[in-house]
Amino acid sequence: MPNKPSKKLESFDNPNVERDFVIDIEIPEFTCLCPKTGQPDFATLKIKYIADKLCIELKSLKNYIWSFRNEGAFHEAVTNKILDDLVLAINPKFISIKAIFNVRGGIYTTITTTHKKSGYKFENDINL
C-alpha cells in the first residue's frame, strides 16, 4: 500500500518507561506554502523529546509532515501546530521542535517551541 499524506499520528508503547532517554528526529524535507504568496516554504524540522508512556511511530510522522505540503501556514503557526499535535498524540515528558526555514527574500527564520509536563524535572541537560 502506498504512503499518502495523513493528519493521523500513531504511537507505540515506550519500551523503557523506567528510564529517561532523548529521542532526536530530523526531518530535512518539510514543506508548506506561504499563506501570502502561495510559494513553497522549505524547512528542516528537529524534534527532540523524552517519552513518557508512548513514542511516536515514524511512518505516521512522515505522512503527517507530508500533509502540510499543500497548506498555507505562517512559520510560527505551523511549528506550534506540529508541537500541539505531537503532545496530544504521545503526551511526552518533554518535547522541543526547532523549525529551520530556508532563506526567502534574504531572511532566514528559525522557530523553536517547547512543552514540558507540569512538575517534570530533567535528570540530564539535553541541550536544545
RAHUPE-V427474 format. One record per backbone hydrogen bond with DSSP energy under -0.5 kcal/mol. NH is the residue of the N-H (numbers start at 1). CO is the residue of the C=O. Records with the same first field share a line. If there is no record, write none. Layout:
NH->CO ; CO
This chain:
6->63
9->7
10->8
12->55
14->53
17->14
19->16
23->49
24->22
25->47
27->45
28->26
30->27 ; 43
32->41
33->71
34->39
38->34
41->32
43->30
44->100
45->27 ; 43
46->98
47->25 ; 45
48->96
49->23
50->94
51->21 ; 49
52->54
54->90
55->12
57->10
61->57
62->58
63->59
64->60
65->61
66->62
67->63 ; 64
68->65
69->66
71->68
73->33
78->74
79->75
80->76
81->77
82->78
83->79
84->80
85->81
86->82
87->83
88->84
89->85
90->86
91->86 ; 87
93->50
94->50
95->115
96->48
97->113
98->46
99->97 ; 111
100->44 ; 98
101->99 ; 109
102->42
104->107
107->104
109->101
111->99
113->97
115->95
117->93
120->117
126->124
